[in-house]
């Protein structure tokens, strides 16, 4: 593996060190002076989700089209680029958040931002609440040389954003994609077979009791449970070959009927009993240290997990269950509460999206973050070169496979210019995590945003799963409880009789 992702612990250290100082860039000495007509752009993004720069020289990415290295943080570079390109100063006030819910709570409590980067279900929620400013017509002008986003966006991703709507309005009218991925299972291939992890039913496999970790959030875990419960349907030829398969798949996986929620609750209570733990951030460490044999993972985190294991000469693999996989996105949206009708501020916000969508910056962010950008590069070959740089086999390797990626880069999976000759092992490792095969991606679907009533029903189910399962109480506990209750009732009756005898 030629890619050398930055250590997540290093990023966490930066976050902790700078958070007390008002953000990751507050500690830097700002020598430039900002005039009153400077545009102030308030941005909120996920923690450790943009390149901070300061790479070592040996981290230089050497591509055929030229070397790439992150020398300074990208936010500072954007400020300089914007002034040089548009003749106007912009000052970025950059903040971070840990979860979508954290961001939403920040907005609810009155924090004001112009540009934020939530996941797809949260920007769907914000669209529903009419909280967003639409992207301008100029942003979509492919003849504008600085419009790196629309000129380089993967056609596959573009089709998804154009085909999904909220209240009759396309995602693409309000949201610009940033990173994306799928869900699957990281596993120890020395113990667990690929066949065993080829299904979501694996999460409840008693053979691996207390050796599997699963996601500690209702949406991801609900998706996996529905995939397991509907496995026979999802794998049937009749369902797979239906002319409206993508639509039907999305409908089935977003089934939040009372009947399905009840089934999922029962199933997840069994999964909980079988699992080592629910987790959010500890899955990678548990896999690397050998505490568990498998972990339900987001693909970007799975790459980091496998890279860390490789450093310890410990091989892990990644599987995409055959029933279905959840495709997810993080995307940039502009808020009415911040942008309002300020045309200059909106121009700066859209320029920021374009700047980080420039192919060299896309590569820097992918290297630093570990997730996959929605940008394919258009006529610029560097992003594909970066994929080839990471995953291509050495010249003398014999056990190789031809891996086509045209479906993502050009929309044509037969395009011979977008085929990687990779080691065969990469069919189960980092390559398929970052760029799934066309077969895997064909059975992916989005988990939608649910309305208030549906969300409340899911949350109640999740509380029941996470907090207590009454069916797990042993019989002897019930017997003792009943005996204790009977004794208490007996004492109460005797006391009442005694009191009456004294009256």
C-alpha positions in Angstrom: 0.0 0.0 0.0 1.7 3.2 -1.2 -0.7 5.6 0.6 0.5 6.7 4.0 -2.6 8.2 5.8 -1.9 10.7 8.6 -2.4 9.2 12.0 -5.9 9.9 13.4 -4.4 10.3 16.8 -2.3 13.2 15.5 -5.5 14.9 14.1 -7.2 14.4 17.5 -4.3 16.0 19.2 -4.6 19.0 17.0 -8.3 19.2 17.6 -7.8 19.1 21.4 -4.9 21.5 21.4 -6.6 24.1 19.3 -10.2 23.8 20.4 -9.5 25.7 23.6 -8.0 28.5 21.5 -11.1 29.0 19.3 -10.5 26.5 16.5 -7.6 24.9 14.6 -6.3 28.1 13.1 -6.7 30.4 16.0 -3.2 29.7 17.3 -1.6 30.9 14.1 -0.2 34.5 14.1 -2.2 36.4 11.5 0.0 39.2 10.2 -2.5 40.4 7.5 -4.9 43.1 8.3 -8.6 42.8 7.3 -10.4 45.9 6.3 -14.0 46.6 7.1 -15.0 45.4 3.6 -13.4 42.0 4.1 -15.8 39.2 3.6 -16.1 37.1 6.8 -17.0 33.5 5.9 -18.0 31.2 8.8 -17.5 27.5 8.1 -18.3 24.5 10.2 -16.9 21.1 9.1 -16.2 17.7 10.7 -13.2 17.3 12.9 -10.0 16.4 11.0 -11.8 16.7 7.7 -9.6 19.0 5.7 -5.8 19.1 5.1 -4.0 21.1 7.7 -0.8 21.0 5.7 2.7 20.7 7.2 3.5 17.5 5.4 7.0 15.9 5.7 9.0 15.9 2.5 8.8 12.1 2.3 5.0 12.4 2.2 5.2 14.0 -1.3 2.8 12.2 -3.7 4.7 11.7 -6.9 2.3 11.5 -9.9 3.0 11.4 -13.6 1.3 14.9 -13.8 3.5 16.3 -11.1 4.2 16.2 -7.4 1.6 17.1 -4.7 2.4 18.1 -1.1 0.5 19.9 1.6 2.7 22.6 2.9 0.2 24.9 4.6 -3.3 24.5 5.8 -5.9 24.7 3.1 -8.1 27.4 4.7 -5.2 29.9 4.8 -4.4 29.0 1.2 -8.0 29.6 0.1 -8.0 33.1 1.6 -4.9 34.0 -0.5 -6.3 32.3 -3.6 -9.6 34.1 -3.3 -7.9 37.5 -3.1 -5.6 36.7 -6.0 -8.4 35.3 -8.1 -11.3 37.7 -7.4 -9.5 40.8 -5.9 -11.4 40.7 -2.6 -10.2 39.7 0.8 -12.0 37.0 2.7 -11.4 35.9 6.3 -12.5 32.3 7.2 -13.7 31.6 10.7 -13.4 27.8 10.8 -15.1 25.6 13.3 -15.6 21.9 13.7 -18.3 19.5 15.0 -18.3 15.8 16.0 -21.7 14.5 14.8 -24.6 15.7 12.7 -26.6 16.0 15.8 -23.9 18.2 17.4 -24.1 20.5 14.3 -27.9 20.6 14.4 -27.9 21.5 18.1 -25.3 24.2 17.5 -27.6 25.7 14.9 -30.7 25.3 17.1 -29.0 27.1 20.0 -28.2 30.1 17.7 -24.7 29.5 16.4 -24.4 31.2 13.0 -22.5 29.7 10.1 -22.5 30.4 6.4 -21.3 27.1 5.1 -21.5 23.7 6.8 -20.8 20.1 5.8 -23.4 17.7 7.2 -24.2 14.1 6.0 -26.9 13.5 3.5 -29.7 12.8 6.0 -29.0 16.1 7.8 -28.9 18.2 4.7 -32.1 16.6 3.7 -33.5 17.6 7.1 -32.3 21.2 6.6 -33.8 21.2 3.1 -37.1 20.1 4.6 -36.9 22.9 7.1 -36.3 25.5 4.4 -33.1 26.5 6.2 -30.8 26.5 3.1 -29.8 28.9 0.4 -29.8 27.4 -3.2 -26.6 27.3 -5.1 -26.3 30.0 -7.7 -26.7 29.4 -11.5 -23.1 30.6 -11.8 -21.9 27.8 -9.6 -23.1 25.3 -12.3 -21.5 27.1 -15.3 -19.0 24.5 -16.7 -17.4 27.1 -18.9 -16.1 29.0 -15.9 -12.5 27.7 -15.4 -12.6 28.1 -11.6 -15.8 26.0 -11.2 -13.8 22.9 -10.3 -16.7 21.3 -8.6 -19.1 21.0 -11.5 -16.3 20.5 -14.0 -14.9 17.6 -12.0 -17.9 16.0 -10.3 -18.2 12.2 -10.9 -21.1 11.6 -13.2 -22.3 8.8 -11.0 -22.4 11.1 -8.0 -24.1 13.8 -10.1 -26.9 11.5 -11.1 -27.6 10.6 -7.4 -27.7 14.3 -6.4 -29.9 15.1 -9.4 -32.3 12.2 -9.0 -33.1 12.6 -5.3 -35.5 15.3 -4.2 -36.9 17.0 -1.1 -40.3 18.5 -1.5 -39.8 18.5 -5.3 -36.4 20.2 -5.2 -33.2 18.3 -6.2 -30.4 17.7 -3.7 -28.0 19.2 -6.3 -29.9 22.6 -6.1 -28.8 23.0 -2.5 -25.9 20.6 -1.7 -22.5 20.1 -3.2 -20.9 16.7 -2.4 -17.6 16.5 -0.5 -16.7 12.9 0.5 -18.7 9.6 0.1 -18.5 6.0 1.0 -20.3 2.7 1.7 -20.7 0.5 4.7 -19.3 -3.0 5.2 -17.5 -5.3 7.6 -13.8 -5.2 8.4 -12.6 -8.7 9.5 -9.7 -10.8 10.4 -9.3 -13.0 7.3 -7.1 -15.5 9.2 -10.1 -16.5 11.2 -13.2 -15.4 9.4 -14.0 -16.5 5.9 -15.1 -14.1 3.1 -18.3 -16.3 2.8 -19.2 -15.7 6.4 -19.0 -11.9 6.1 -20.8 -11.8 2.8 -24.1 -11.2 4.6 -25.5 -8.8 7.2 -26.6 -11.9 9.1 -23.0 -12.3 10.1 -23.6 -9.7 12.9 -25.7 -12.2 14.7 -23.5 -15.3 14.0 -23.2 -17.2 17.3 -19.9 -18.7 16.1 -18.3 -15.3 16.8 -20.2 -14.4 20.0 -18.6 -11.5 21.8 -16.1 -11.0 18.9 -18.0 -8.5 16.7 -18.5 -4.8 17.2 -21.3 -2.8 15.7 -22.2 0.9 15.2 -23.6 2.7 18.2 -26.2 4.8 16.2 -29.7 4.0 15.2 -29.5 4.8 11.5 -26.5 2.6 10.6 -27.5 -0.3 12.8 -31.1 -0.2 11.6 -29.9 -0.4 8.0 -27.8 -3.5 8.7 -30.7 -5.1 10.6 -33.2 -4.5 7.7 -30.6 -6.0 5.3 -30.3 -9.1 7.5 -34.1 -9.5 8.0 -34.9 -9.0 4.3 -31.9 -11.1 3.1 -33.9 -13.7 1.2 -35.9 -11.0 -0.7 -32.9 -8.9 -1.4 -30.9 -11.8 -2.8 -33.7 -13.3 -4.9 -33.3 -13.2 -8.7 -36.8 -11.8 -9.1 -36.0 -8.8 -6.9 -32.6 -8.2 -8.4 -33.8 -8.4 -12.0 -36.8 -6.1 -11.5 -36.7 -3.2 -14.0 -37.2 -0.8 -11.1 -34.6 -2.5 -8.8 -32.9 0.7 -7.5 -36.2 2.2 -6.6 -37.5 -1.0 -4.9 -34.2 -1.4 -3.1 -34.4 2.0 -1.6 -38.1 1.5 -0.6 -37.3 -1.8 1.2 -34.3 -0.5 3.0 -36.2 2.6 4.2 -39.1 0.6 5.5 -40.0 2.2 8.9 -43.4 0.6 9.3 -44.4 -0.3 12.9 -44.1 -4.0 11.9 -40.6 -3.6 10.6 -39.4 -1.5 13.5 -40.7 -4.2 15.9 -38.9 -6.9 14.0 -35.7 -4.8 14.0 -35.9 -4.3 17.7 -36.2 -8.0 18.4 -33.3 -8.7 16.0 -31.0 -6.0 17.4 -31.6 -7.2 20.9 -30.3 -10.6 19.7 -27.4 -8.9 17.9 -26.6 -6.9 21.1 -26.4 -10.1 23.1 -24.0 -11.6 20.5 -21.8 -8.5 20.0 -18.7 -7.5 21.9 -20.0 -4.0 22.1 -21.7 -1.1 20.3 -19.0 1.5 19.3 -18.4 4.7 17.5 -14.7 5.3 17.6 -13.1 2.2 19.3 -13.8 -0.3 16.4 -10.4 0.3 14.7 -8.4 -0.1 17.9 -10.4 -3.2 18.9 -9.6 -4.8 15.5 -5.9 -3.9 15.5 -5.4 -5.1 19.1 -7.2 -8.4 18.4 -10.0 -7.8 20.9 -12.6 -8.6 18.2 -12.6 -10.4 14.8 -15.0 -8.2 12.9 -16.3 -4.6 13.0 -19.2 -3.0 11.1 -17.5 0.0 9.5 -17.8 3.0 7.3 -15.5 2.5 4.3 -13.3 5.5 5.0 -12.6 4.3 8.5 -12.0 0.8 7.3 -9.2 2.1 5.1 -7.6 3.7 8.2 -8.1 0.5 10.2 -6.5 -1.7 7.6 -3.6 0.7 7.1 -2.9 0.7 10.9 -3.0 -3.1 10.9 -0.6 -3.2 8.0 1.9 -1.1 10.0 1.7 -3.7 12.7 2.1 -6.5 10.1 -1.4 -7.6 10.8 -3.7 -8.1 7.8 -7.4 -7.2 7.9 -9.9 -7.3 5.0 -13.1 -5.6 4.0 -16.3 -7.1 2.8 -19.4 -5.6 1.2 -22.5 -7.7 2.2 -24.2 -9.2 -0.9 -27.7 -8.1 0.1 -27.1 -4.3 0.0 -24.8 -1.6 1.2 -25.5 1.9 2.4 -24.0 4.7 0.3 -23.5 7.9 2.2 -22.3 11.4 1.5 -21.1 14.5 3.3 -22.0 17.7 1.4 -21.6 21.5 1.6 -24.7 23.6 2.1 -25.2 27.3 2.7 -27.5 28.5 5.6 -30.1 31.2 5.3 -29.3 32.2 8.9 -25.7 33.1 7.8 -25.6 33.8 4.1 -29.0 35.4 3.9 -29.1 37.5 0.7 -25.5 38.5 0.9 -24.3 37.9 -2.7 -20.6 38.5 -1.9 -20.7 36.0 1.0 -22.4 33.5 -1.2 -19.8 33.9 -3.9 -17.1 33.3 -1.3 -18.8 30.2 0.0 -19.2 28.7 -3.4 -15.6 29.6 -4.2 -14.5 27.7 -1.2 -16.3 24.6 -2.4 -14.7 25.0 -5.8 -11.2 25.6 -4.3 -11.3 22.3 -2.3 -12.7 20.6 -5.5 -9.5 21.5 -7.5 -7.9 18.1 -8.3 -4.6 18.8 -6.4 -6.6 19.8 -3.3 -8.9 16.9 -3.7 -5.9 14.6 -3.5 -4.5 16.4 -0.5 -7.8 16.0 1.4 -8.2 12.4 0.4 -4.7 11.6 1.6 -5.1 13.4 4.9 -8.7 12.3 5.7 -8.8 8.8 4.2 -12.2 9.1 2.6 -13.1 9.2 -1.1 -13.9 12.5 -2.8 -17.0 12.9 -5.0 -14.7 14.6 -7.5 -13.4 12.5 -10.4 -11.5 15.3 -12.0 -13.1 15.7 -15.4 -10.3 16.2 -18.0 -7.7 16.3 -15.2 -6.2 12.8 -14.8 -4.5 13.4 -11.4 -7.3 11.9 -9.2 -7.2 8.6 -11.1 -3.4 8.7 -11.1 -3.6 9.0 -7.3 -5.9 5.9 -7.2 -3.4 4.1 -9.5 -0.5 5.3 -7.3 -2.1 3.8 -4.2 -3.4 0.5 -5.6 -1.4 -0.6 -8.6 0.7 -3.8 -8.5 4.4 -3.7 -8.7 5.9 -4.5 -12.1 7.1 -8.0 -11.0 3.9 -9.0 -9.3 2.2 -12.1 -10.8 -1.1 -12.5 -8.8 -2.9 -9.4 -10.2 -6.4 -8.4 -11.4 -7.7 -5.8 -13.8 -10.0 -3.5 -11.8 -12.1 -1.1 -13.9 -13.2 2.2 -12.4 -14.7 3.9 -15.4 -18.1 3.7 -13.7 -16.9 6.5 -11.3 -14.5 8.5 -13.5 -16.3 8.6 -16.8 -19.5 6.7 -16.5 -18.2 4.0 -18.8 -16.9 0.9 -17.0 -15.4 -0.4 -20.2 -13.1 2.7 -20.6 -9.6 1.2 -20.8 -8.0 4.4 -19.6 -9.5 3.8 -16.2 -8.4 0.3 -15.3 -6.0 -0.4 -12.4 -3.8 -3.5 -12.5 -3.9 -4.3 -8.8 -2.7 -7.1 -6.5 -5.5 -9.7 -6.3 -5.7 -9.2 -2.5 -6.9 -5.6 -3.0 -10.3 -7.0 -4.1 -10.9 -7.5 -0.3 -8.9 -4.6 1.0 -8.3 -0.8 0.8 -9.0 -0.5 -2.9 -12.6 -1.9 -2.8 -13.2 0.3 0.3 -12.2 3.5 -1.4 -13.6 2.6 -4.8 -16.1 -0.2 -4.7 -16.6 -2.3 -7.8 -19.5 -1.6 -10.2 -21.2 -4.8 -8.9 -20.9 -3.6 -5.3 -22.2 -0.1 -6.1 -25.1 -1.5 -8.1 -26.6 -2.8 -4.9 -26.1 0.3 -2.8 -28.8 2.6 -1.6 -29.3 5.7 0.4 -31.0 5.8 3.9 -33.4 8.7 3.7 -34.3 11.4 6.3 -37.4 10.3 8.2 -40.2 12.6 9.4 -40.7 13.5 13.1 -43.0 10.6 13.9 -40.9 8.0 12.1 -37.7 9.4 13.9 -39.4 9.2 17.3 -40.5 5.6 16.6 -36.9 4.7 15.7 -35.5 6.4 18.7 -37.8 4.6 21.0 -36.8 1.3 19.5 -33.2 2.2 19.8 -33.6 3.1 23.5 -35.2 -0.3 24.1 -32.3 -2.0 22.4 -29.5 -0.1 24.0 -30.8 0.2 27.6 -32.5 -3.0 28.7 -33.8 -6.3 27.3 -36.3 -7.7 29.7 -36.2 -11.1 28.0 -32.6 -11.6 29.1 -33.5 -11.7 32.8 -32.8 -15.3 34.0 -35.7 -17.4 35.4 -34.1 -17.5 38.9 -34.2 -13.7 39.0 -37.9 -13.7 38.3 -38.4 -16.3 41.0 -36.5 -14.3 43.6 -38.2 -11.1 42.6 -41.6 -12.8 42.9 -40.7 -14.2 46.3 -39.5 -10.8 47.5 -42.6 -9.1 46.2 -44.8 -11.7 47.9 -42.9 -11.2 51.2 -43.3 -7.5 51.0 -47.0 -7.9 50.3 -47.3 -10.3 53.3 -45.6 -7.9 55.6 -47.8 -5.1 54.5 -51.0 -7.1 55.1 -49.8 -8.3 58.5 -49.0 -4.7 59.5 -52.4 -3.5 58.4 -54.0 -6.3 60.5 -51.9 -5.4 63.5 -52.8 -1.7 63.3 -56.5 -2.4 63.0 -56.3 -4.7 66.1 -55.1 -1.8 68.1 -57.9 0.5 67.0 
